[in-house]
Amino acid sequence: MIAMRLLIPVVAMWLSFGAAPAPAAVGDATVREPVLPPANGKKKSGPTDSSPASRGQLLYENHCQACHTSQLHIREQRRAGTIDELRGWVTRWATVQKLNWGDEEIGAVTDYLNRRYYRLAPPARKN
């Protein structure tokens, strides 16, 4: 009984230092994802290092990734060889899935896929 009385303040102090998130209330279902370092110990370069996920990434993960794993985009014989072809595939599948995406959503997903996997040259500007 005495040991329990000593243990409770220690646990309370430990929780107050952020060692583990305490629920805000009984039944609180808040889940906090741990922040893990990269597997190889090196920081990635690019706009998504510590910034929140891009809109294109969120759209892709919520609507496309169930069927399209990363293997689709890194295979040797990809069907999209230009940024316009990639945009065409995004448009096609958004239509097939009846996502009702406009130009902004299609552009965001195309941009995300291009930055993440394809690294295709931007379309040539017309004068």
Residue pairs with C-beta under 8 A, 6 or more apart in sequence:
14 20
15 22
21 30
21 32
23 30
24 30
38 44
43 49
46 115
47 54
47 115
48 54
48 57
53 61
54 108
54 111
54 112
55 105
55 108
56 107
56 108
56 109
56 110
56 111
56 112
56 113
57 112
57 116
59 101
59 105
59 108
59 109
59 112
60 68
60 109
60 112
60 113
63 94
63 97
63 99
64 93
64 109
70 117
73 113
73 116
73 117
73 118
74 117
78 118
79 85
79 89
80 86
80 88
80 89
80 118
80 120
81 120
82 120
82 121
82 123
83 110
83 114
83 118
83 120
83 121
83 122
83 123
84 123
86 110
86 113
86 114
86 118
86 120
87 106
87 107
87 110
90 106
90 109
90 110
90 113
91 101
91 106
94 101
94 105
94 106
94 109
99 105
101 109
114 120
